[in-house]
């Protein structure tokens, strides 16, 4: 049916809000357009009325990206459909047609090669290529490396001698009546000169496609059977040739690791995400073997969690796909909200049942964890490439300067984070970025001493006070010398630069207004008034300044916000690692309290020697006895104490959601 539309000339979402009761309650797809009529967002809904009404609530209750979208839009229209499957299909068609700026767009994090067979040609050709798919061509992969799949194809052409030459070579060979080199060495059946008919060549192509599609066992068994039959018939030349063909197949199969013993056909999907971006990795498993791999990176554009990200990804990956590209099973990290709708759509496209599920145990769970590690590495690599670009870093620093109204570009940024576990073992971290790059040699750790219990605000006040009191002391003991790079503060005794005699251009604290106020108070008490402070709150990535009631909102696509987020996340990671190491050492000390003859000095020597609880648990009595001051009897008592603690089942782990250390 034709779309319904609501539009007004005035600015703001209330100006084009549909009249009450005018939005239908049936399933449908909706489009937001801007003042120039461009589609900026496409969405679907089981019931249009509640979904669209949610966009016209108080702007302050909306996610920043959603709020930006509804204020940018000038009209909204919708189309009613009969089923949720039809809504899914229409949503995909509209996203593909209009490319809306506010929809998630997954882009390849690199260009992956495909193995393509031009099945639509009279004499199909096998080739390795990249880019978009074309009609009349069957694709396998994508694969990680072009050279690897080319080697595999070169081996398989011995068994499946199909055409692999270009159209130019094929026509030239047909004109001169002589095959190319591949035809002479047995890696092509030479259809160009009529050595095989189109039907015979098509049969070779079909066998090749079946083998690449995962049906490997029938070919191996067929060649084995023919080899033994030739041997019994004393046709040893044919038997030797079949033996070599069998070796070629086994060599090709060795390149594809068996990961699922049940011969499953599945796509295994995993995500790595942060507040700004998400990386997706997918492994294509056919016949129990990994046949290909692919990765995407996208900007996060909404407040949805992992399930909503999976929803967007499945729509873009499969909704317009071909039947042979859809597996029987799709393994995901979280089920999308419309899982039944997706299963119905994909089952219809494939022609048989498709199941979407989250693996809970066994080989499939292990494989998805491997895919998740690949996704995490891809996200880190993407961020590293982005951060290493000089132009991008300069733009990020300039955006921060303008947004925070700083007098100068903050070339040195220090970020602080506090970590604790229910008020115990309170620690803090300081990380340093210069010119937008990490300076790990200048990271510092703090153990909070003057704060009782779980008080992040007081802890932040203490760590800022200690850091900048050190700054004042360093500056008082330093002397300024002139260099080719400008003035430098050096130690008058050694002549070496004093790292912490330099004030940062910007101090970032992990938190909102309370933490920012505490940091500013610490600087005021020290008499420092020329260092800028801001806080970055995790929930909405808001930037808070001292004494201001409203936060500074940087665009989600801002390189400045991206840099602040990297700085904050690095400080959080560094604090958690410090907390984890201290927690482990505390557990070791408590374990060894009752060991006879093991005092505080020797306990610290033991901790320093092994460094961690894990290494102490793995050490033998002889290795423990080698620590200075610890004899064989004491070593035996230590080993017994550690073993007894292990037998109680206590473990130390890190909560991946909160980043805090947990003991169980």
C-alpha positions as CSV (number, residue, x, y, z in Angstrom):
1,X,0.0,0.0,0.0
2,X,1.2,3.6,-0.5
3,X,3.1,5.2,2.3
4,X,1.4,7.5,4.9
5,X,3.3,10.7,5.7
6,X,3.5,13.3,8.3
7,X,5.4,16.6,7.5
8,X,5.4,20.2,8.7
9,X,7.5,23.1,7.7
10,X,8.6,24.1,11.2
11,X,11.7,22.9,12.8
12,X,11.9,20.2,15.6
13,X,10.3,16.7,16.0
14,X,7.1,18.0,17.4
15,X,6.5,19.9,14.2
16,X,6.1,16.8,12.2
17,X,4.7,14.4,14.9
18,X,1.8,12.4,13.5
19,X,-1.6,13.1,14.8
20,X,-2.7,10.8,17.8
21,X,-4.3,7.7,16.5
22,X,-3.1,8.2,12.9
23,X,-0.3,5.7,13.2
24,X,-1.5,2.1,12.5
25,X,-0.7,-0.8,14.9
26,X,0.1,-3.3,12.1
27,X,3.7,-4.4,11.1
28,X,5.5,-2.0,8.8
29,X,8.6,-0.1,7.8
30,X,9.1,3.7,8.4
31,X,11.4,6.3,6.9
32,X,12.6,9.6,8.4
33,X,13.4,12.3,5.8
34,X,15.3,15.6,6.2
35,X,14.2,19.0,5.0
36,X,15.6,18.3,1.5
37,X,13.6,15.0,1.3
38,X,16.6,12.7,1.7
39,X,16.0,9.5,3.7
40,X,18.1,9.6,6.8
41,X,16.8,6.6,8.7
42,X,14.9,3.4,7.9
43,X,13.4,1.1,10.6
44,X,10.9,-1.7,11.0
45,X,8.4,-2.6,13.7
46,X,6.0,-5.3,14.7
47,X,3.6,-2.5,15.6
48,X,4.2,0.9,14.1
49,X,2.3,3.0,16.6
50,X,4.4,2.3,19.8
51,X,7.7,2.3,17.8
52,X,7.1,5.6,16.1
53,X,5.7,7.2,19.3
54,X,8.9,6.4,21.1
55,X,10.8,8.9,18.8
56,X,8.6,11.8,19.9
57,X,9.2,11.8,23.6
58,X,11.3,14.3,25.6
59,X,14.6,14.8,23.7
60,X,16.5,14.4,26.9
61,X,15.3,10.8,27.3
62,X,16.6,9.8,23.8
63,X,20.0,8.4,23.0
64,X,22.2,11.2,21.6
65,X,22.4,9.7,18.1
66,X,18.6,9.2,18.1
67,X,18.0,12.7,19.3
68,X,20.2,14.1,16.5
69,X,18.3,12.0,14.0
70,X,14.8,13.2,15.0
71,X,15.9,16.8,15.2
72,X,17.6,16.5,11.7
73,X,14.4,15.0,10.2
74,X,11.6,17.1,8.9
75,X,9.1,14.3,8.1
76,X,8.3,10.7,8.8
77,X,6.4,8.2,6.6
78,X,5.5,4.6,6.9
79,X,4.3,1.6,4.9
80,X,2.1,-1.1,6.4
81,X,2.8,-4.8,5.4
82,X,1.1,-8.0,6.2
83,X,3.8,-9.9,8.1
84,X,7.1,-9.3,10.0
85,X,9.0,-11.2,7.3
86,X,7.7,-8.7,4.7
87,X,8.8,-5.8,7.0
88,X,12.3,-7.3,7.2
89,X,12.5,-7.6,3.4
90,X,11.2,-4.1,2.8
91,X,13.6,-2.6,5.4
92,X,16.6,-4.3,3.7
93,X,15.4,-3.0,0.2
94,X,15.0,0.6,1.5
95,X,18.4,0.6,3.3
96,X,20.1,-0.7,0.2
97,X,18.3,1.8,-2.0
98,X,18.6,5.0,0.1
99,X,21.8,4.3,2.1
100,X,20.5,6.3,5.2
101,X,23.1,8.2,7.1
102,X,21.8,7.2,10.6
103,X,21.6,3.4,9.9
104,X,24.5,1.2,10.9
105,X,26.8,0.6,7.9
106,X,29.1,-2.3,8.2
107,X,32.2,-1.8,6.0
108,X,34.9,-4.3,5.3
109,X,37.9,-3.7,7.6
110,X,40.0,-5.0,4.6
111,X,39.4,-6.4,1.1
112,X,38.9,-10.2,1.1
113,X,39.4,-12.4,-2.0
114,X,36.6,-14.6,-3.3
115,X,36.9,-17.9,-5.3
116,X,34.5,-17.4,-8.1
117,X,33.2,-19.9,-10.7
118,X,31.3,-18.3,-13.7
119,X,28.6,-20.9,-13.9
120,X,26.6,-18.8,-16.2
121,X,29.1,-19.1,-19.0
122,X,29.1,-21.9,-21.6
123,X,32.5,-22.9,-20.4
124,X,32.7,-21.8,-16.8
125,X,35.9,-20.4,-15.5
126,X,37.4,-20.5,-12.0
127,X,39.2,-17.4,-10.7
128,X,40.2,-15.5,-7.6
129,X,39.0,-12.0,-7.3
130,X,37.8,-9.2,-5.0
131,X,34.9,-6.8,-5.0
132,X,31.1,-7.0,-5.4
133,X,29.4,-10.2,-6.4
134,X,28.0,-10.6,-9.9
135,X,25.0,-12.5,-11.2
136,X,25.7,-15.8,-12.9
137,X,28.7,-16.5,-10.7
138,X,29.0,-18.9,-7.8
139,X,31.3,-17.7,-5.0
140,X,33.2,-19.5,-2.3
141,X,34.9,-17.8,0.7
142,X,35.9,-15.1,1.2
143,X,39.3,-16.1,2.3
144,X,42.0,-14.5,4.3
145,X,44.8,-14.5,1.7
146,X,44.6,-14.6,-2.0
147,X,47.9,-16.5,-2.4
148,X,46.5,-19.3,-0.2
149,X,43.4,-19.9,-2.2
150,X,45.4,-19.7,-5.5
151,X,47.7,-22.5,-4.2
152,X,44.6,-24.6,-3.4
153,X,43.1,-24.0,-6.8
154,X,46.4,-24.9,-8.5
155,X,46.4,-28.2,-6.6
156,X,42.7,-29.0,-7.3
157,X,43.0,-28.3,-11.1
158,X,45.0,-31.5,-11.3
159,X,41.9,-33.4,-10.1
160,X,39.2,-31.1,-11.6
161,X,40.8,-29.8,-14.9
162,X,38.4,-27.0,-15.6
163,X,39.0,-23.8,-17.4
164,X,40.9,-21.1,-15.4
165,X,42.2,-18.9,-18.3
166,X,40.9,-15.4,-19.2
167,X,38.5,-14.8,-22.1
168,X,41.3,-13.5,-24.2
169,X,43.5,-16.5,-23.8
170,X,40.5,-18.8,-24.3
171,X,39.6,-17.1,-27.7
172,X,43.1,-17.1,-28.9
173,X,43.7,-20.8,-28.2
174,X,40.4,-21.6,-30.0
175,X,41.5,-19.5,-33.0
176,X,44.9,-21.2,-33.4
177,X,43.6,-24.6,-32.5
178,X,46.2,-25.2,-29.8
179,X,45.6,-25.2,-26.0
180,X,47.6,-23.1,-23.6
181,X,50.2,-24.5,-21.2
182,X,47.7,-25.6,-18.6
183,X,46.1,-27.9,-21.3
184,X,49.5,-29.5,-22.0
185,X,50.4,-30.2,-18.4
186,X,47.0,-31.7,-17.5
187,X,45.5,-28.9,-15.4
188,X,42.9,-28.0,-18.0
189,X,40.7,-30.3,-20.1
190,X,41.1,-27.8,-23.0
191,X,37.5,-27.1,-24.0
192,X,38.8,-24.3,-26.1
193,X,40.0,-26.8,-28.8
194,X,37.2,-29.3,-28.3
195,X,39.0,-31.9,-26.3
196,X,35.9,-32.1,-24.1
197,X,32.3,-31.2,-24.9
198,X,30.5,-28.4,-23.0
199,X,28.5,-31.1,-21.1
200,X,31.7,-33.0,-20.1
201,X,33.3,-29.7,-19.0
202,X,30.2,-28.8,-17.1
203,X,30.3,-32.1,-15.2
204,X,33.9,-31.3,-14.1
205,X,32.8,-27.8,-13.0
206,X,29.9,-29.3,-11.0
207,X,32.3,-31.7,-9.2
208,X,34.7,-28.8,-8.4
209,X,31.9,-26.8,-6.9
210,X,30.6,-29.7,-4.9
211,X,34.1,-30.3,-3.5
212,X,34.6,-26.6,-2.6
213,X,31.1,-26.6,-1.1
214,X,32.0,-29.2,1.5
215,X,31.2,-32.5,-0.2
216,X,34.7,-33.8,0.0
217,X,34.3,-37.4,1.2
218,X,32.4,-38.8,-1.9
219,X,35.3,-37.6,-4.2
220,X,38.0,-39.0,-1.9
221,X,36.2,-42.4,-1.7
222,X,35.5,-42.4,-5.4
223,X,39.2,-41.8,-6.3
224,X,40.3,-44.4,-3.8
225,X,37.9,-47.0,-5.2
226,X,39.1,-46.2,-8.8
227,X,42.7,-46.4,-7.7
228,X,42.4,-49.8,-6.2
229,X,40.4,-51.1,-9.2
230,X,43.1,-49.9,-11.6
231,X,45.8,-51.6,-9.4
232,X,43.9,-54.9,-9.4
233,X,43.5,-54.6,-13.2
234,X,47.3,-54.1,-13.4
235,X,46.8,-50.6,-15.0
236,X,49.6,-49.2,-12.8
237,X,50.0,-46.0,-14.8
238,X,46.3,-45.0,-14.2
239,X,46.6,-46.2,-10.5
240,X,49.7,-43.9,-10.0
241,X,47.8,-41.0,-11.6
242,X,44.8,-41.5,-9.3
243,X,47.2,-41.9,-6.3
244,X,48.6,-38.4,-7.2
245,X,45.1,-37.0,-7.5
246,X,44.2,-38.4,-4.1
247,X,47.3,-36.8,-2.7
248,X,46.3,-33.5,-4.2
249,X,42.9,-33.6,-2.6
250,X,44.4,-34.4,0.8
251,X,46.8,-31.6,0.4
252,X,44.0,-29.2,-0.4
253,X,42.0,-30.4,2.6
254,X,45.0,-30.0,4.9
255,X,44.7,-26.2,4.3
256,X,41.2,-26.2,5.8
257,X,41.3,-27.1,9.4
258,X,38.5,-29.4,10.7
259,X,36.7,-27.4,13.5
260,X,33.4,-29.1,13.9
261,X,33.4,-32.9,14.0
262,X,29.7,-33.3,12.9
263,X,30.4,-31.9,9.4
264,X,28.2,-28.9,10.2
265,X,27.4,-26.1,7.8
266,X,27.4,-22.9,9.9
267,X,28.3,-19.3,9.9
268,X,30.0,-18.4,13.2
269,X,29.6,-14.7,14.1
270,X,31.2,-12.7,17.0
271,X,31.4,-9.1,17.9
272,X,33.9,-6.8,19.7
273,X,32.4,-3.5,20.7
274,X,33.0,-0.3,22.6
275,X,30.8,2.8,23.1
276,X,31.8,4.2,19.6
277,X,32.5,1.3,17.3
278,X,31.8,-2.4,16.7
279,X,33.9,-5.0,14.9
280,X,32.3,-8.1,13.5
281,X,34.0,-11.3,12.4
282,X,32.4,-14.3,10.7
283,X,33.9,-17.7,10.0
284,X,32.2,-19.7,7.2
285,X,32.2,-23.4,8.1
286,X,31.1,-25.9,5.5
287,X,31.4,-29.6,6.0
288,X,33.0,-29.0,9.4
289,X,35.9,-27.1,7.9
290,X,36.6,-23.3,7.8
291,X,36.1,-22.3,4.2
292,X,36.4,-18.6,4.6
293,X,36.6,-15.6,6.9
294,X,35.4,-12.0,6.7
295,X,35.4,-8.9,9.0
296,X,33.5,-5.6,9.2
297,X,33.8,-2.4,11.3
298,X,30.9,0.0,11.9
299,X,30.1,3.1,14.0
300,X,27.6,2.6,16.7
301,X,24.5,4.7,16.0
302,X,22.1,3.8,18.7
303,X,21.6,2.8,22.3
304,X,21.0,-0.9,21.6
305,X,23.1,-3.7,23.0
306,X,24.6,-6.8,21.4
307,X,21.3,-8.2,20.4
308,X,20.4,-5.1,18.4
309,X,23.8,-5.1,16.7
310,X,23.3,-8.7,15.7
311,X,19.9,-7.8,14.3
312,X,21.4,-5.0,12.1
313,X,24.2,-7.3,11.0
314,X,22.0,-10.2,10.0
315,X,19.8,-7.9,8.0
316,X,22.7,-6.6,5.9
317,X,24.4,-9.9,5.5
318,X,21.6,-12.3,4.6
319,X,18.4,-10.4,3.6
320,X,19.5,-10.0,0.0
321,X,21.7,-13.1,-0.2
322,X,21.4,-16.1,-2.4
323,X,20.2,-19.5,-1.3
324,X,23.6,-21.2,-1.6
325,X,25.2,-18.5,0.7
326,X,22.8,-19.2,3.6
327,X,24.0,-22.1,5.9
328,X,21.8,-24.4,7.9
329,X,22.9,-22.9,11.2
330,X,24.0,-19.3,12.2
331,X,25.8,-19.1,15.6
332,X,25.6,-15.6,17.2
333,X,26.8,-14.1,20.5
334,X,23.2,-12.9,21.3
335,X,19.8,-13.7,19.7
336,X,18.3,-10.7,17.8
337,X,14.9,-9.5,19.1
338,X,13.2,-10.8,15.9
339,X,14.9,-14.2,15.8
340,X,11.7,-16.0,14.7
341,X,11.2,-13.6,11.9
342,X,14.8,-14.0,10.7
343,X,14.6,-17.7,10.8
344,X,11.4,-17.7,8.8
345,X,12.9,-15.3,6.2
346,X,16.2,-17.2,5.8
347,X,14.5,-20.6,5.7
348,X,12.3,-19.3,2.9
349,X,15.4,-18.0,1.0
350,X,17.4,-21.2,1.5
351,X,14.5,-23.6,0.9
352,X,15.1,-25.5,4.1
353,X,15.1,-24.8,7.8
354,X,17.7,-22.3,9.1
355,X,18.4,-22.1,12.8
356,X,19.9,-19.1,14.6
357,X,21.2,-19.8,18.1
358,X,23.8,-19.0,20.7
359,X,26.2,-21.9,21.3
360,X,26.5,-22.9,25.0
361,X,29.1,-25.6,25.1
362,X,31.4,-27.9,23.1
363,X,33.3,-27.3,19.8
364,X,30.9,-24.6,18.6
365,X,31.2,-22.6,21.7
366,X,35.0,-22.9,21.5
367,X,35.0,-21.8,17.8
368,X,32.9,-18.8,18.6
369,X,35.4,-17.8,21.3
370,X,38.1,-18.0,18.6
371,X,36.1,-15.8,16.3
372,X,35.5,-13.3,19.2
373,X,39.3,-13.1,19.7
374,X,39.7,-12.3,16.0
375,X,37.0,-9.6,16.3
376,X,38.8,-8.1,19.3
377,X,42.1,-8.0,17.4
378,X,40.4,-6.5,14.4
379,X,38.9,-3.7,16.5
380,X,42.3,-3.0,18.1
381,X,44.0,-2.9,14.7
382,X,41.3,-0.6,13.3
383,X,41.8,1.8,16.2
384,X,45.6,1.6,16.0
385,X,45.5,2.5,12.3
386,X,43.1,5.3,12.9
387,X,45.2,6.7,15.8
388,X,48.4,6.4,13.9
389,X,47.3,8.8,11.2
390,X,48.8,12.2,11.8
391,X,46.1,14.2,10.1
392,X,43.4,12.5,12.1
393,X,45.2,13.0,15.4
394,X,45.7,16.7,14.6
395,X,42.0,17.0,13.8
396,X,41.1,15.3,17.1
397,X,43.2,17.6,19.2
398,X,41.8,20.7,17.4
399,X,38.2,19.4,18.0
400,X,39.0,19.0,21.7
401,X,40.5,22.5,21.9
402,X,37.4,24.1,20.3
403,X,34.8,22.0,22.2
404,X,36.4,22.8,25.6
405,X,37.4,26.3,24.7
406,X,41.1,25.8,25.5
407,X,43.7,28.4,24.8
408,X,46.1,25.9,23.2
409,X,45.9,22.5,21.6
410,X,46.3,19.9,24.4
411,X,49.4,18.2,23.2
412,X,49.8,16.3,26.5
413,X,46.7,14.7,28.0
414,X,46.7,12.8,31.3
415,X,43.8,10.6,32.3
416,X,43.0,9.2,35.8
417,X,40.8,6.3,36.8
418,X,40.0,4.8,40.2
419,X,39.4,1.0,40.7
420,X,38.3,-0.9,43.8
421,X,36.5,-4.0,44.9
422,X,33.8,-3.1,47.5
423,X,36.0,-0.5,49.1
424,X,39.1,-2.7,49.4
425,X,42.4,-2.5,47.6
426,X,41.7,1.0,46.2
427,X,44.1,1.9,43.4
428,X,44.3,4.6,40.7
429,X,46.0,4.9,37.3
430,X,47.5,7.7,35.3
431,X,48.0,7.3,31.6
432,X,49.7,9.8,29.3
433,X,49.0,10.7,25.6
434,X,51.2,13.1,23.8
435,X,50.3,14.2,20.3
436,X,47.4,11.7,20.4
437,X,49.7,8.7,21.0
438,X,50.3,6.7,24.1
439,X,53.4,7.3,26.2
440,X,53.5,4.1,28.3
441,X,56.9,5.0,29.8
442,X,55.1,7.8,31.7
443,X,52.2,5.8,33.1
444,X,51.9,5.8,36.9
445,X,50.0,3.7,39.4
446,X,48.8,4.9,42.8
447,X,47.7,3.1,45.9
448,X,45.0,5.1,47.7
449,X,45.9,5.5,51.3
450,X,43.9,8.3,52.8
451,X,40.4,7.1,51.9
452,X,38.3,4.6,53.9
453,X,35.8,2.5,52.0
454,X,34.3,2.9,48.5
455,X,34.6,6.6,47.8
456,X,35.7,7.3,44.2
457,X,35.3,11.1,44.7
458,X,37.7,11.3,47.7
459,X,40.0,8.9,45.9
460,X,40.1,11.1,42.8
461,X,40.9,14.1,45.1
462,X,43.8,12.2,46.7
463,X,45.4,11.0,43.4
464,X,45.2,14.5,41.7
465,X,46.6,16.1,44.8
466,X,49.6,13.7,44.9
467,X,50.3,14.0,41.2
468,X,50.3,17.8,41.1
469,X,52.1,18.3,44.4
470,X,54.8,16.2,42.7
471,X,54.6,18.6,39.7
472,X,55.2,21.6,42.0
473,X,58.1,19.9,43.7
474,X,59.7,18.8,40.4
475,X,59.4,22.3,39.0
476,X,60.9,23.9,42.1
477,X,64.0,21.6,41.9
478,X,64.4,22.0,38.1
479,X,66.1,24.6,36.1
480,X,65.1,25.7,32.6
481,X,67.5,25.3,29.7
482,X,67.1,26.3,26.1
483,X,67.1,23.6,23.4
484,X,66.4,23.5,19.7
485,X,63.0,22.2,20.6
486,X,62.3,25.0,23.0
487,X,62.8,25.4,26.8
488,X,63.2,22.2,28.8
489,X,63.1,21.6,32.6
490,X,66.1,19.5,33.7
491,X,67.5,18.1,36.9
492,X,70.4,20.5,37.9
493,X,72.4,17.5,39.2
494,X,72.1,15.1,36.4
495,X,71.1,17.4,33.5
496,X,68.4,14.9,32.5
497,X,64.8,16.1,31.7
498,X,62.3,15.8,34.5
499,X,59.3,14.1,33.1
500,X,56.8,15.2,35.7
501,X,58.0,18.8,35.8
502,X,55.7,19.4,32.8
503,X,52.1,20.3,33.2
504,X,49.6,18.6,31.0
505,X,47.5,20.6,28.5
506,X,44.4,18.7,29.7
507,X,43.5,16.4,32.6
508,X,40.7,13.9,31.9
509,X,39.0,12.0,34.8
510,X,36.9,8.9,34.4
511,X,33.5,10.1,35.7
512,X,30.9,12.8,35.8
513,X,30.4,16.1,37.8
514,X,31.4,14.7,41.2
515,X,34.8,13.4,40.0
516,X,35.4,16.6,38.0
517,X,34.6,18.8,41.0
518,X,37.0,16.8,43.3
519,X,39.8,17.1,40.7
520,X,39.3,20.8,40.4
521,X,39.2,21.2,44.2
522,X,42.5,19.5,44.4
523,X,44.1,21.8,41.9
524,X,42.6,24.9,43.6
525,X,44.0,23.8,47.0
526,X,47.5,23.6,45.4
527,X,47.1,27.0,43.8
528,X,47.2,25.7,40.2
529,X,44.9,27.6,37.9
530,X,46.3,27.0,34.5
531,X,45.4,23.4,33.9
532,X,42.2,22.4,32.2
533,X,40.1,19.6,33.6
534,X,37.2,17.6,32.1
535,X,35.4,14.3,32.9
536,X,34.1,11.7,30.4
537,X,31.0,9.9,31.7
538,X,30.6,6.3,30.3
539,X,26.8,6.2,29.9
540,X,26.3,8.7,27.2
541,X,29.9,9.7,26.6
542,X,29.2,13.2,27.9
543,X,32.1,15.6,28.6
544,X,31.8,17.5,31.9
545,X,33.6,20.7,32.8
546,X,34.0,22.1,36.3
547,X,31.2,24.3,37.5
548,X,28.9,23.8,34.5
549,X,25.4,22.3,34.9
550,X,25.2,20.9,31.3
551,X,27.7,18.6,29.6
552,X,29.6,19.3,26.4
553,X,28.2,17.0,23.7
554,X,30.7,16.0,21.0
555,X,29.3,14.4,17.8
556,X,29.5,10.6,17.8
557,X,31.6,10.8,14.7
558,X,34.0,13.3,16.2
559,X,37.6,12.4,16.2
560,X,38.0,14.4,19.4
561,X,35.4,12.2,21.2
562,X,37.2,9.1,19.8
563,X,40.5,10.3,21.3
564,X,39.0,11.1,24.7
565,X,37.4,7.7,24.8
566,X,40.6,5.9,23.9
567,X,42.4,7.8,26.7
568,X,39.6,7.0,29.2
569,X,39.5,3.3,28.2
570,X,43.3,3.0,28.5
571,X,43.3,4.5,32.0
572,X,40.5,2.0,33.0
573,X,42.5,-0.9,31.6
574,X,45.7,0.1,33.4
575,X,43.8,0.6,36.7
576,X,42.2,-2.8,36.4
577,X,45.5,-4.6,35.7
578,X,47.1,-2.9,38.8
579,X,44.1,-3.9,40.9
580,X,44.3,-7.5,39.7
581,X,48.0,-7.8,40.6
582,X,47.5,-6.4,44.0
583,X,44.5,-8.6,44.7
584,X,46.6,-11.6,43.7
585,X,49.4,-10.7,46.0
586,X,47.0,-10.1,48.9
587,X,45.6,-13.6,48.4
588,X,49.1,-15.1,48.4
589,X,50.0,-13.3,51.7
590,X,46.8,-14.4,53.4
591,X,47.5,-18.0,52.3
592,X,51.0,-17.9,53.8
593,X,50.1,-16.3,57.1
594,X,49.9,-19.7,59.0
595,X,53.1,-21.2,57.5
596,X,55.5,-21.8,60.4
597,X,58.8,-19.9,60.2
598,X,57.6,-17.7,57.3
599,X,57.8,-14.1,58.4
600,X,57.0,-10.9,56.6
601,X,60.5,-10.4,55.0
602,X,60.7,-13.9,53.6
603,X,57.1,-13.7,52.4
604,X,57.9,-10.6,50.4
605,X,61.0,-12.3,49.0
606,X,58.8,-15.2,47.9
607,X,56.3,-12.9,46.2
608,X,59.1,-11.0,44.5
609,X,60.7,-14.2,43.2
610,X,57.5,-15.8,41.7
611,X,55.6,-12.6,40.9
612,X,52.1,-14.2,40.8
613,X,49.9,-16.7,42.5
614,X,49.7,-18.8,39.4
615,X,53.4,-19.2,39.2
616,X,53.6,-20.1,42.9
617,X,51.0,-22.8,42.4
618,X,52.9,-24.3,39.5
619,X,56.2,-24.3,41.3
620,X,57.6,-27.5,42.8
621,X,58.9,-27.9,46.4
622,X,62.5,-27.9,45.0
623,X,61.9,-24.6,43.1
624,X,60.4,-23.0,46.2
625,X,63.3,-24.1,48.3
626,X,65.7,-22.3,45.9
627,X,64.4,-18.9,47.1
628,X,66.9,-17.3,49.4
629,X,66.0,-17.9,53.1
630,X,63.6,-20.7,52.5
631,X,64.6,-24.3,53.2
632,X,63.1,-27.6,52.1
633,X,60.9,-27.9,55.2
634,X,59.4,-24.4,54.8
635,X,59.0,-25.0,51.1
636,X,57.0,-28.1,51.8
637,X,54.8,-26.2,54.2
638,X,54.3,-23.4,51.6
639,X,53.3,-26.0,48.9
640,X,50.8,-27.6,51.3
641,X,49.3,-24.2,52.1
642,X,48.9,-23.3,48.5
643,X,47.4,-26.7,47.6
644,X,45.0,-26.4,50.5
645,X,43.8,-23.0,49.4
646,X,43.4,-24.3,45.8
647,X,41.3,-27.3,47.1
648,X,38.8,-24.9,48.7
649,X,37.8,-23.9,45.1
650,X,38.6,-20.2,45.5
651,X,39.5,-18.5,42.3
652,X,40.2,-15.0,41.2
653,X,38.5,-13.7,38.0
654,X,37.7,-10.5,36.3
655,X,34.1,-9.5,35.7
656,X,34.0,-8.7,31.9
657,X,31.0,-6.4,32.3
658,X,32.4,-4.2,35.1
659,X,36.1,-4.9,34.8
660,X,36.3,-5.6,38.6
661,X,38.1,-8.5,40.2
662,X,35.9,-11.1,41.8
663,X,36.7,-13.9,44.2
664,X,34.7,-17.1,44.3
